[in-house]
Structures are given as structure tokens and as C-alpha cells.
Amino acid sequence: MGASAPEPQLVSNGRLDSWKEIAAYLGRGTRTVQRWEREQGMPVHRLRLAGQKQGSVYAYKTELDAWWRQHGSALEGEAPAASAQPRAPRRWLWPAAVAGAAIIAGFLGWRLLGPRSIPAALLRVVPLTSYAGLESYPAFSPDGKQVAFSWVGQKQDNTDIYVKLIGSDAPLRLTTDPADDIQPVWSPDGRHIAFLRTRWGVTDEVRLVPALGGPERRLAEIQTPQTDIPRPFLAWTPDGRWLIVPERPSLADPHVLALLSVDSGEKRFLTRPPPQSIGDSAPAVSPDGRTLAFIRCSTIAACDVYVMDLHPDWSARGEPRRLTSEGTQVYSPMWAAGGRDLFYVRLLGDAPSLRRVPLAGSKLPQAVPSLGSLGLHAAISRQGDRLAYSTFTIDRDVYRAELSPGGGGPPVKLIASTRADQWAMYSPDGRRIAFFSNRSGNYETWLANADGSQQRQLTSFAGPVVTSPTWSPDGRQIVLDVIVENTADIYAIAVEGGQPRRLTTDPANDRLPTFSRDGRWIYFASDRTGEQQVWKMPAAGGPAVQVTRRGGYGAHESPDGKTLYYAKSYGYGKTGLWRVPVEGGEETALGDWLVSAFNFTVAGDGVYFVQTREPGGGFPLGVWRPSSGRLERLGTIDKLVAPGLSVWPPDRPRHVLYSVREPPAGDLMMVENLR
């Protein structure tokens, strides 16, 4: 891991990693394919690292194939680039054409020719709510005249379902339960509203309430959707007899979409995501009821919009097909008027944007002009002319607390911004902290002093999601995982800066790296066998060796280097923690408590962890003592916990670092003239 490490290269896996490779694949010269990118929208991606004036380019063969099917007939006659010269466009024609046809194209061209930019001047963005606290999850009534939403209330003490007539001031409160009521969605006849009642535990309730207020009805219980799968979670079928909801066949499985009978509570599984994916969510049924749109995620940062044909009884007709190739976080698929196009929200770095793509996949997604501070929760009226969205942004901060008997005082907010700061890890000597943040506009690794001062950015991948930084035992390097498109790989970077060095090149997802105590090995989670297991590889890079055999995610060695502790899934989806001898042997469970792979660590004589949230309470912070097999409670974290847990000093921990999601605030906005 010397200072002369080469520039990281992206995995092949159907990927072309230079203009030369792209040109060879298409049978043209580099100048021709560069022109096609500029003028014909050929899908090419870029990755720029710190110190580089120009970023490397790469493209996916599947995306190029789809683009060629749309444009190839018009480009077939072009000579190879060695003899062809880029043609100068007649730029003098464009100003007059745009000035004379902008308004007509805005209204007619979209419908006739497919997705294109909506003229920004035609869009009208107005406030829909301006209450204290957070308003979220808007949903239009079938006639488009009312909006249901979740709100923390005037006292900001409880999240409930409200309904507001557009143009009026006072909302109507529909629910009053102490639990959080979120994600309302109107029945097709406008008489009822379905919503999710969550206590942030293991299960949630799907409930129904009259749109004008009245007694609620409990429809079913579902496994609590993980906080990092895309939303919304509920959708009606057009006949009003079924809801489509996220569910998990077992705690070991990814989220699937299921049909839930409004009359009987019967459930029927509808989708079958790959076993090692996060799964499916965010259902949206087309106006004619023939097609289901939803979001499928392979990792928390690699999601895309899929569509699936439906039979008249709402069962699946064939396999789903992928409609986008975003390879980042996407939310809220929504049908445009007429059902020929889909809108969705793409989150790239820290910038949500609204995009539109034709159902036929005949054109690449197009961006809708800026709508201001766009949030992740969005909805379109059935008429297709109005869009509502929440302006909230995610704010996560890092806290430090004492582990001394009796508590040692209230937690201290140590690292904070208006963005997401999380996964804070003490250096081996306790003098510095590594964490990841999107305060620069992209998720990158940052460093700070132990007191939170002198924060500085360490990595500059400028696009890929960079997470889970972990220190080497000598404190000179940090390993992390980098998610590019749909693939995660392990990288290492010197603490003093420089070029990151890529350590894994397998086309699988390799995540959550940690060092062995002697610094010779790096453990990581990988699905390269088709199942999520713990692997290890030499710290300098090289062939990896599988460690677990019955599932594993995230791993930490014991201080003596003899035992490996790990979880079974990325979230709170499986019970307890597990351990196995480093040299191999029987894998055994520690207990039946729910623990996330993101929120446990091993130090001194204990395994420290955050358990799943207690009903109506906070997240217990505890320690399990291997010497006695005893479980001790150390305190409670009152806010919603985010990934990352670290303790110090390593021999007898007295401090703990953890991340929480701060109470958000935001209003609802409405966009008119969306057509």
C-alpha cells in the first residue's frame, strides 16, 4: 500500500473503461463516439478523483445496446471516425426555432414525441403547506382537489395523517394514535385513505380510515420496511379491492411486493427480487391497471425503476423489465397522464431531481426543469397536471456519549452540518475520527480531530457513494467501500491523502471492510457466491477466502484475533449476532436480540451494539460479555439511529460514537402545469 498506488479502475462486468474500448465496441473511432455522446445522447459516465484535471470515462454495454437500438438506424451510414469529421451544426437556425415553438413544443411535443424538457416558464411552483415542523408523504385525492399528508402537528409531538383542501388553510386531522402514522394513499373512489402505522420496531400496521374522519380499521401487519429502501410503500389497485405493500417472506429475505386484500387481509406475493438484493418497494399501478411500476435495489445506493405487466386479477404476467439504469438512489415512481410515461425522483449525491422516462423505454430518461428544493416524497394527481413534494432533506449528526456507570451526562453533538454525517470511527490512538458525509454534494470520507474540530475531506470520488470508513491498526490507512452504478468495491486510501487504491475487482458487491487485529487481512461482506457471506483478503490485495458458510454481513475480530463476530443482514432483519473461530469451525449465535451489521463493534471484553427500537421508546445501547455470556444495558438512544458505532479506548471503552437522524423539517410544495 505504498504512495505510488495506481489510479483505481472500474470493474469490467459488461463495462467499457475508456473511449478506446467504447469506440472498439461500437466499431467506430474515438472522435466519432465522443461526438455521439455530445450530440446524440450516447450514455457515457465519468469518474473524477482528487488531483485529476479530467475524469476517466466508462460505459455499460447494455446501455449502449439500448441506445443503439434507438439511434443506430440513423447512424449506420456514417463512415468510421478515421475518415469522418464531425459536422458543424447549423446553430443559427436554433434561436429562431426555439423562440417560435417553445410553448407549442411544451404542450404538444411531449405527448407526440416522448420525454423532453418541460419549458420552465410554464411550470408554476406554489407552497401547499407552511406549518411548523415536517409535512411529508403528500397524496392527491382522485379528483385532484385535496391532499393527504403526514405531519408532526402544531406541537411537533406526534406524526399523524391530515387532509387539506387545496387553497384552504386549516387541515383536517384523521388520526391521533401515539405511534407514527405515515404514507397516506387515497382509495380510487376517494372514500378511504390507507396508511402505515409504525412504531419503528419489527412490524408495522396497514390501516384504513375514512377520508372525512371516523373509526379506523386494521388491515394487516407487515414486516417493518428498512429505513433505507425507497418509498412510498403503499399503492391501490384501480378496483379498490387490493393494496400493494412491501413484505418479507422471512426475516432472511429481501423485501418483496405483495397484494393485500382490503376485505380479508389475505396476502399474495407479487414480485421475486434476487435473494441477495435489498428488494422491491415503491409500487405504482398504471391508470389502466395493466402495469406495475416499482423500484428494485441491489444495494442501498444502487436502485432502478422496473415495470411488470399484470393480469386482470393483478397477478404478475411475466418477469419485470428494467426501465432505467441510474445505479443510484431513486424514489417515488409516478405515472404521467395517459400512462405512457413515468416520473421518478433521482437522488445523486445530495441533489434530488425529477426525471421522466417513457414506459416503452424508447428514449433515455429526461430531467424536468428545477423545481426548487425538491425532496424525496412526491406524488402526481390522477389528472397529471399537478405534482406535490416535500422540501425536507435528511440531516444526520454524530454524537458522543459516556459509557461510565450512571451515564456520565447527556450526549454531546460532536460532528454536525445540515447534511448527512455518519459512520464515525475513532482512530486506533483515539486522536482522530473518520466519517462519511454528503456535505460536499457527494458522499465522501472525511476526517476530524477527536473533539470534532478541523474537519477535512479525504476522498473526492465526485459521484460514487463512499461509505463505511474503517482504520487500519497502525492508523495510517482507511479502507472503505465505493458504490459505482450497481457494484460496490473495497478501496484503501492513505490518511494523509493521495489516490485511493482499489482492492477488489469481482463483479459482485463487496462491502463493509474491517481489518484483522494484526493488520494482515481485510474482512468484507460479499455476494459473489450468490449468497451474502463474510470473506477475507490480504491487506495488500489479492485472492479472497470465504469465511462464513451460512450467511454473514459485516465482521469484527476479537481483540485476541481468535474469534470473528458478524451479523446476518445489513439491517435489523435477523436476530442476534454470530461468531465463528477465525481459523474456521462451528458458527454459533450469541442471542436472540435484533442487531444491525451497521451498528456493532468489538472492543475490550465486550461486543457493543445498538438494538432495534423498543415499542414507543428509543434504541437500547448494550454490551455482551463473551467471558460470562451476560448481556448488559448501557443506555438508550432517543433519536432514530443511523449507521455507525465506535468506542474508545479499545482496552476499556469509556466513550461511544453513534449517528442519529435529526428531527426533519419541511413543507409541501405544489407544481402546476406539469403536463
C-alpha positions in Angstrom: 0.0 0.0 0.0 2.7 2.5 -1.0 2.4 6.1 -2.1 2.7 5.1 -5.7 -0.6 3.2 -5.9 -2.1 3.2 -9.3 -5.3 5.0 -10.2 -8.4 2.9 -9.4 -10.0 1.3 -12.4 -13.6 0.2 -12.6 -14.7 -3.4 -12.9 -15.4 -4.7 -16.4 -18.6 -6.8 -15.8 -20.1 -5.6 -19.0 -18.3 -2.2 -18.6 -16.1 -0.4 -21.1 -13.5 1.6 -19.3 -12.1 4.1 -21.8 -13.0 6.0 -25.0 -10.9 3.4 -26.9 -12.9 0.5 -25.6 -16.2 2.2 -26.2 -15.2 3.0 -29.8 -14.0 -0.5 -30.4 -17.3 -1.9 -29.1 -19.3 0.3 -31.5 -16.9 -0.2 -34.4 -16.1 3.5 -34.7 -13.2 5.8 -33.8 -12.9 7.7 -30.6 -13.8 11.1 -32.2 -17.0 9.7 -33.6 -18.2 8.2 -30.3 -17.2 11.4 -28.4 -19.4 13.3 -30.9 -22.2 10.9 -30.5 -22.1 11.5 -26.7 -22.3 15.3 -27.2 -24.9 15.3 -30.0 -26.9 12.1 -29.8 -27.0 11.5 -26.0 -24.9 8.3 -26.0 -24.8 7.1 -22.4 -21.2 7.6 -21.0 -20.3 8.0 -17.4 -17.4 9.8 -15.7 -15.4 9.4 -12.5 -13.0 12.1 -11.4 -10.7 11.6 -8.4 -8.8 14.2 -6.4 -5.9 15.7 -8.3 -7.2 14.8 -11.7 -8.0 17.5 -14.2 -10.0 15.1 -16.3 -12.0 12.2 -15.1 -12.0 8.7 -16.6 -14.9 7.6 -18.7 -16.8 4.3 -18.8 -20.0 2.9 -20.3 -22.1 -0.1 -20.0 -22.7 -2.5 -22.9 -26.3 -2.9 -22.0 -26.9 0.9 -22.1 -25.0 1.2 -25.3 -27.1 -1.6 -26.9 -30.3 0.1 -25.8 -29.1 3.5 -27.1 -28.1 1.9 -30.4 -31.5 0.3 -30.9 -32.9 3.9 -30.7 -30.3 5.7 -32.8 -28.5 3.1 -34.8 -30.6 3.2 -38.0 -29.8 6.9 -38.4 -26.1 6.4 -37.7 -25.4 3.2 -39.6 -24.4 5.1 -42.7 -21.6 7.1 -41.0 -18.1 6.2 -42.0 -15.6 5.1 -39.4 -14.2 8.1 -37.4 -10.8 7.8 -39.1 -12.3 9.3 -42.2 -15.4 11.0 -40.8 -15.3 14.5 -39.5 -17.8 15.9 -37.0 -20.3 18.0 -38.9 -20.8 21.6 -37.8 -24.5 22.1 -36.7 -26.4 25.0 -38.2 -26.5 26.8 -34.9 -28.0 30.0 -36.5 -31.3 28.1 -37.0 -31.8 27.3 -33.4 -32.6 30.6 -31.7 -35.5 31.4 -34.1 -36.9 27.9 -33.9 -36.8 27.8 -30.1 -38.3 31.3 -29.8 -41.2 30.5 -32.2 -42.0 27.0 -30.9 -41.2 26.7 -27.2 -44.7 27.0 -25.9 -46.2 24.7 -28.6 -43.5 22.1 -28.0 -44.0 22.3 -24.3 -47.6 21.2 -24.5 -47.8 19.2 -27.8 -44.3 17.9 -28.4 -44.1 15.9 -25.1 -47.2 13.9 -26.0 -46.3 13.3 -29.6 -42.6 12.7 -29.5 -41.9 11.4 -26.0 -40.0 12.8 -23.0 -38.2 16.1 -23.3 -37.7 19.1 -21.1 -40.8 21.0 -19.9 -40.3 24.7 -20.5 -39.5 26.1 -17.1 -41.6 29.2 -17.7 -44.8 27.1 -17.9 -44.3 25.4 -14.5 -45.8 27.2 -11.5 -44.5 26.2 -8.1 -46.5 27.3 -5.1 -46.5 26.5 -1.4 -49.1 23.9 -0.4 -48.4 24.0 3.4 -46.3 26.1 5.7 -46.8 24.6 9.1 -44.3 24.2 11.9 -42.2 21.0 11.7 -42.3 18.5 8.9 -45.0 17.8 6.4 -44.3 14.8 4.2 -45.7 12.0 2.0 -48.3 14.0 0.0 -51.1 12.1 -1.8 -53.7 13.7 -4.1 -57.4 12.7 -3.9 -58.8 11.2 -7.0 -60.4 14.5 -8.1 -57.1 16.3 -7.5 -58.7 18.9 -5.2 -57.4 17.6 -1.8 -54.1 16.4 -0.5 -53.5 13.9 2.3 -50.1 14.0 4.1 -48.2 13.2 7.3 -47.5 16.0 9.8 -45.9 16.2 13.2 -48.6 18.5 14.3 -48.7 22.1 15.7 -46.9 20.9 18.9 -44.5 18.8 16.8 -45.0 15.9 19.2 -46.6 13.2 17.1 -46.9 12.2 13.4 -50.5 11.8 12.1 -52.5 11.8 8.9 -54.1 15.1 7.8 -56.2 16.1 4.8 -56.1 19.6 3.3 -58.4 21.1 0.6 -56.1 22.8 -1.9 -56.5 26.6 -1.4 -57.7 26.3 2.2 -55.8 26.9 5.4 -56.7 24.5 8.2 -56.1 20.8 7.6 -58.4 18.0 8.9 -56.7 15.6 11.3 -57.7 12.0 10.7 -55.5 10.0 13.2 -54.5 10.5 16.8 -52.6 7.4 17.8 -49.3 7.9 19.7 -47.5 5.9 17.1 -46.3 7.5 13.8 -48.8 7.4 11.0 -47.2 7.9 7.6 -47.6 7.5 3.9 -51.3 8.0 3.2 -52.8 7.0 -0.1 -56.4 7.5 -1.3 -58.7 4.7 -2.4 -59.8 5.0 -6.1 -63.3 6.1 -5.1 -61.9 8.8 -2.7 -63.8 7.4 0.3 -60.9 6.0 2.3 -57.2 6.6 3.0 -54.8 3.7 3.6 -51.7 4.5 5.7 -48.9 2.8 7.6 -48.7 2.9 11.4 -45.2 2.4 12.5 -43.6 2.1 16.0 -40.2 1.6 14.4 -39.9 -1.9 15.6 -40.1 -5.2 13.8 -43.6 -5.0 12.4 -45.9 -2.2 11.1 -49.7 -2.0 10.6 -51.5 -1.2 7.4 -54.7 0.7 8.4 -57.7 2.3 6.7 -59.5 5.5 7.8 -62.5 7.3 6.2 -61.3 10.4 4.2 -63.7 12.6 6.2 -62.7 11.1 9.5 -64.1 8.3 11.6 -63.2 4.8 13.0 -60.0 3.2 11.7 -59.7 -0.4 10.5 -56.6 -2.5 10.8 -56.0 -4.4 7.6 -52.8 -6.3 8.3 -49.4 -6.4 9.9 -46.3 -6.3 7.7 -42.6 -6.7 8.4 -41.2 -3.2 9.1 -39.6 -1.9 5.9 -36.0 -0.9 6.4 -35.4 2.8 6.6 -33.2 2.8 3.5 -35.5 1.2 1.0 -37.2 3.6 -1.4 -40.7 5.0 -0.6 -43.6 5.2 -0.8 -44.7 1.8 0.4 -48.4 1.6 -0.4 -50.5 1.7 -3.7 -54.1 0.8 -4.5 -55.2 -1.4 -7.4 -57.7 0.6 -9.6 -60.7 -1.6 -8.5 -60.1 -0.6 -4.8 -60.0 -4.2 -3.7 -56.3 -4.6 -3.1 -53.3 -2.7 -1.7 -49.8 -3.4 -2.9 -47.4 -3.4 0.1 -43.8 -4.3 0.9 -43.4 -7.5 2.8 -40.7 -10.1 3.6 -41.4 -13.8 3.3 -39.0 -14.2 6.2 -36.5 -12.0 8.1 -33.8 -13.6 5.9 -35.3 -12.5 2.7 -35.3 -9.2 0.8 -38.4 -7.1 0.5 -41.0 -8.2 -2.0 -44.2 -6.6 -3.1 -47.4 -8.3 -2.0 -51.1 -7.9 -2.8 -53.1 -7.2 0.4 -56.9 -7.8 0.3 -58.8 -4.9 1.7 -61.7 -7.2 2.6 -60.0 -10.2 4.1 -56.4 -9.2 4.8 -55.1 -12.0 2.6 -51.6 -11.6 1.2 -50.3 -12.8 -2.1 -46.6 -12.3 -3.1 -46.3 -10.4 -6.3 -42.5 -9.9 -7.1 -39.4 -12.1 -6.6 -36.3 -10.0 -6.3 -32.8 -11.6 -6.3 -32.0 -13.3 -3.0 -29.1 -11.0 -2.1 -30.7 -7.7 -3.1 -32.4 -5.3 -0.7 -35.5 -5.9 -2.7 -38.6 -4.2 -4.1 -40.6 -1.2 -2.9 -42.4 2.0 -4.0 -45.3 0.4 -6.0 -47.4 2.4 -8.5 -50.1 0.9 -10.7 -50.8 2.4 -14.1 -54.1 4.2 -14.7 -55.4 1.3 -16.9 -54.3 -1.3 -14.3 -52.2 -3.2 -16.8 -48.7 -2.3 -15.5 -47.0 -2.1 -12.1 -44.0 0.2 -11.7 -41.7 -0.2 -8.7 -38.2 0.3 -7.6 -35.7 -2.6 -7.2 -32.4 -2.1 -5.2 -29.4 -4.3 -5.4 -27.7 -2.2 -2.7 -28.8 0.9 -0.6 -27.2 3.1 -3.3 -28.0 1.2 -6.5 -31.7 1.3 -7.4 -33.7 1.5 -10.6 -37.3 1.7 -11.9 -38.8 -1.6 -13.1 -42.2 -2.3 -14.7 -44.2 -5.5 -14.8 -47.3 -6.4 -16.7 -50.3 -7.5 -14.7 -53.1 -10.0 -15.3 -56.8 -8.9 -14.7 -56.6 -10.5 -11.3 -53.4 -8.3 -10.5 -51.0 -11.3 -10.6 -47.7 -10.9 -12.5 -47.8 -11.5 -16.2 -44.2 -12.4 -17.0 -41.0 -11.1 -15.5 -40.4 -7.4 -14.7 -38.2 -5.4 -17.0 -35.7 -2.7 -16.0 -36.7 0.7 -17.3 -33.8 2.8 -16.0 -30.0 2.4 -15.5 -29.5 5.1 -12.9 -27.4 3.0 -10.5 -28.1 5.4 -7.7 -30.9 6.1 -5.2 -34.3 6.6 -6.8 -37.7 7.2 -5.2 -41.4 7.7 -5.9 -42.3 6.3 -9.3 -45.4 8.1 -10.6 -47.5 7.7 -13.7 -47.9 10.7 -16.1 -51.3 11.4 -17.6 -52.2 8.8 -20.1 -49.9 6.2 -18.6 -47.3 6.3 -21.4 -44.5 7.9 -19.3 -43.2 7.6 -15.7 -41.8 10.2 -13.4 -39.4 9.4 -10.6 -37.1 11.2 -8.2 -33.3 10.5 -8.6 -31.0 11.3 -5.7 -27.4 11.8 -6.9 -25.1 12.9 -4.2 -27.3 15.3 -2.2 -29.3 16.7 -5.2 -32.8 15.2 -5.8 -34.1 15.7 -9.3 -37.3 14.9 -11.1 -36.9 12.7 -14.2 -39.3 11.3 -16.9 -38.9 8.2 -18.9 -41.3 6.5 -21.5 -42.9 3.2 -20.5 -41.6 1.7 -23.7 -38.0 2.5 -22.8 -37.7 4.1 -26.3 -35.8 7.1 -25.0 -33.4 7.8 -22.2 -34.8 9.5 -19.1 -35.1 13.3 -19.3 -34.7 15.8 -16.5 -37.6 18.1 -15.6 -36.5 21.7 -15.0 -35.5 22.7 -11.5 -38.4 22.8 -9.1 -36.5 24.4 -6.2 -35.6 22.4 -3.1 -37.0 19.1 -4.3 -37.5 16.4 -1.6 -37.8 12.6 -2.0 -41.5 12.3 -1.3 -43.6 13.2 -4.3 -47.0 12.5 -5.8 -48.8 13.3 -9.1 -52.5 14.0 -9.4 -54.6 11.5 -11.4 -55.2 14.2 -13.9 -51.4 14.5 -14.4 -51.3 18.3 -14.2 -50.2 18.7 -10.5 -47.2 17.4 -8.6 -46.7 17.7 -4.8 -43.5 17.2 -3.0 -41.9 17.7 0.4 -38.9 20.0 0.7 -37.3 18.2 3.6 -33.7 17.0 3.5 -32.0 14.3 5.6 -29.9 15.6 8.4 -27.7 13.1 10.3 -25.3 14.1 13.0 -22.6 12.3 15.1 -22.9 12.2 18.9 -20.5 11.2 21.6 -21.7 9.7 24.9 -20.0 8.4 28.1 -20.1 4.7 28.9 -19.2 5.2 32.6 -21.5 3.8 35.2 -24.5 6.0 35.8 -24.4 7.5 32.3 -21.8 10.4 32.7 -24.0 13.2 31.5 -26.1 13.9 28.3 -24.7 13.0 24.8 -22.7 15.7 23.0 -23.3 16.6 19.4 -19.8 16.2 18.0 -20.0 16.4 14.2 -22.9 18.2 12.6 -24.0 20.0 9.5 -27.2 20.4 7.6 -26.3 17.3 5.6 -25.8 13.6 6.4 -22.8 13.0 8.7 -22.5 9.4 9.9 -20.4 6.3 10.4 -17.9 8.0 12.7 -14.9 5.8 13.7 -12.2 6.5 16.2 -8.6 6.1 15.0 -6.6 3.4 16.9 -4.9 6.1 19.0 -8.2 8.0 19.6 -6.8 11.3 18.3 -8.9 11.4 15.1 -12.3 10.4 13.7 -13.1 9.2 10.2 -16.7 9.6 9.0 -18.6 9.9 5.8 -20.8 12.9 4.7 -22.5 14.3 1.7 -21.9 17.9 2.8 -19.8 18.4 -0.4 -22.7 17.3 -2.6 -21.5 13.7 -2.8 -20.9 11.0 -0.2 -17.2 11.2 0.7 -14.9 10.2 3.6 -13.9 13.0 6.0 -11.5 13.3 8.9 -11.7 15.3 12.1 -9.9 15.6 15.4 -11.3 13.6 18.3 -13.2 16.7 19.6 -14.8 17.3 16.2 -12.6 20.1 15.2 -10.6 20.6 11.9 -12.9 18.6 9.7 -11.4 18.0 6.2 -12.5 16.0 3.2 -10.2 13.0 2.5 -11.7 11.5 -0.7 -13.0 13.1 -3.9 -14.7 10.4 -5.9 -17.3 13.1 -7.0 -20.2 10.9 -7.8 -19.9 7.3 -6.5 -21.2 6.7 -2.9 -18.4 6.3 -0.5 -19.3 4.7 2.8 -18.2 2.7 5.9 -14.6 4.1 6.5 -12.5 1.9 8.8 -9.0 2.5 10.2 -6.0 0.1 9.8 -4.5 -1.0 13.1 -1.5 1.3 12.6 -3.7 4.3 11.9 -2.0 5.0 8.5 -4.8 3.9 6.1 -8.5 3.8 5.8 -10.5 1.2 3.9 -13.9 1.9 2.6 -16.5 0.7 0.1 -17.3 2.7 -3.0 -20.6 2.1 -4.9 -20.4 2.8 -8.6 -23.7 2.2 -10.5 -24.8 -1.3 -9.3 -21.4 -2.5 -7.9 -19.6 -1.9 -4.6 -15.9 -2.5 -4.2 -13.3 -2.1 -1.5 -10.7 0.7 -1.7 -7.9 1.9 0.5 -6.5 5.4 0.9 -3.7 6.8 3.0 -4.8 9.0 5.9 -2.5 11.8 4.6 -4.3 11.8 1.2 -3.4 10.7 -2.3 -5.0 8.4 -4.8 -7.3 5.7 -3.5 -6.3 2.1 -4.4 -8.8 -0.4 -5.4 -8.6 -3.8 -3.6 -11.5 -5.8 -5.1 -12.4 -6.3 -8.7 -15.0 -9.1 -8.6 -18.3 -8.1 -10.3 -20.1 -8.9 -7.0 -20.9 -6.4 -4.3 -18.1 -6.2 -1.8 -18.9 -4.0 1.3 -18.2 -3.2 5.0 -14.4 -3.8 5.2 -12.6 -4.2 8.5 -9.0 -5.1 9.4 -7.8 -8.1 11.3 -6.1 -7.2 14.6 -2.6 -7.8 13.1 -3.4 -5.8 10.0 -2.6 -8.6 7.6 -6.2 -9.2 6.5 -9.3 -7.3 5.5 -12.7 -8.8 6.1 -15.6 -7.8 4.0 -19.2 -8.8 3.0 -19.7 -10.2 -0.5 -22.5 -11.9 -2.5 -20.0 -13.4 -5.0 -21.3 -16.9 -4.3 -25.0 -15.8 -4.8 -25.4 -15.5 -1.0 -24.2 -12.8 1.4 -21.1 -14.2 3.2 -18.1 -12.9 5.1 -14.8 -13.1 3.1 -11.2 -12.0 3.8 -8.3 -11.0 1.6 -4.7 -9.9 2.2 -4.5 -6.3 3.2 -2.3 -5.5 0.2 -4.9 -7.0 -2.1 -5.1 -10.5 -3.6 -7.3 -13.5 -3.8 -10.1 -13.6 -1.2 -11.1 -16.5 1.0 -14.6 -17.3 2.1 -15.0 -17.3 5.9 -18.7 -17.9 6.7 -20.9 -20.6 5.1 -24.4 -19.9 6.4 -24.7 -16.2 5.7 -22.8 -13.2 7.1 -22.7 -9.5 6.8 -20.1 -7.2 8.5 -17.4 -8.7 10.6 -15.1 -7.7 13.5 -12.3 -9.7 15.0 -12.0 -10.2 18.8 -9.1 -8.3 20.5 -7.1 -11.6 20.7 -7.6 -12.3 17.0 -9.2 -15.7 17.6 -12.9 -15.1 17.0 -14.9 -13.3 14.3 -18.2 -11.6 15.2 -20.7 -10.8 12.5 -24.4 -10.1 11.7 -26.6 -11.9 9.2 -28.0 -9.0 7.3 -27.4 -5.3 6.6 -30.4 -4.1 8.7 -32.2 -5.3 11.8 -33.7 -8.1 9.8 -32.1 -11.1 11.6 -31.8 -12.0 15.2 -28.7 -11.5 17.2 -25.0 -11.6 16.4 -23.0 -14.6 15.4 -19.4 -15.8 15.9 -17.0 -18.3 14.3 -13.4 -19.1 15.0 -11.1 -17.2 12.7 -9.5 -20.4 11.6 -12.9 -21.9 10.8 -15.3 -24.1 12.7 -18.9 -24.0 14.1 -20.9 -20.8 13.6 -22.9 -20.0 16.7 -25.5 -17.3 17.7 -24.9 -15.1 20.7 -28.6 -14.4 21.4 -32.0 -13.6 20.0 -31.7 -9.8 20.2 -32.0 -7.8 16.9 -28.8 -6.1 15.8 -27.8 -4.4 12.6 -24.5 -5.1 10.9 -24.0 -1.3 10.7 -24.2 -0.8 14.5 -22.0 -3.1 16.4 -18.2 -3.2 17.2 -15.9 -5.3 19.3 -13.5 -3.9 21.9 -12.0 -4.8 25.3 -14.0 -7.6 26.9 -17.3 -6.9 25.1 -19.3 -6.7 21.9 -21.0 -3.3 21.8 -24.2 -2.8 19.8 -27.4 -0.9 19.3 -30.6 -3.0 19.3 -33.7 -2.4 17.3 -36.1 0.3 18.7 -38.3 -0.6 21.6 -42.1 -0.1 21.1 -42.8 3.5 22.0 -39.2 4.1 23.1 -35.7 4.5 22.0 -32.8 2.3 20.8 -31.1 0.3 23.6 -27.3 0.5 23.7 -25.8 -2.6 25.1 -22.8 -4.8 25.5 -22.4 -8.6 25.5 -19.6 -10.1 27.6 -18.0 -13.2 26.0 -16.4 -14.2 29.3 -19.7 -14.5 31.1 -22.3 -14.6 28.3 -24.0 -11.8 30.1 -25.9 -9.0 28.3 -25.7 -5.5 29.9 -27.7 -2.4 29.0 -25.7 0.8 28.9 -28.3 3.3 28.0 -30.9 4.4 25.4 -30.5 6.4 22.2 -33.7 8.5 21.9 -33.4 9.5 18.3 -33.6 7.4 15.1 -30.3 5.7 14.8 -28.2 5.9 11.6 -25.3 3.6 10.6 -22.0 3.6 12.6 -20.8 2.7 16.1 -17.4 3.2 17.6 -16.0 3.0 21.1 -12.7 4.2 22.7 -10.3 3.4 24.3 -10.1 -0.1 22.8 -9.0 -1.9 26.0 -11.6 -0.4 28.4 -14.1 1.7 26.4 -15.3 4.9 28.1 -16.8 6.8 25.1 -19.1 5.8 22.2 -19.7 7.5 18.9 -23.0 7.0 17.1 -25.1 8.7 14.5 -28.7 9.7 14.5 -31.3 11.2 12.2 -32.2 14.6 13.4 -35.9 15.7 13.5 -36.5 16.9 10.0 -38.5 20.0 8.9 -40.0 20.8 5.6 -43.1 22.0 3.8 -45.2 20.7 0.9 -44.9 22.4 -2.5 -47.1 22.0 -5.5 -46.2 22.3 -9.2 -48.9 23.3 -11.6 -49.0 22.9 -15.4 -46.9 19.8 -15.2 -48.0 18.3 -18.5 
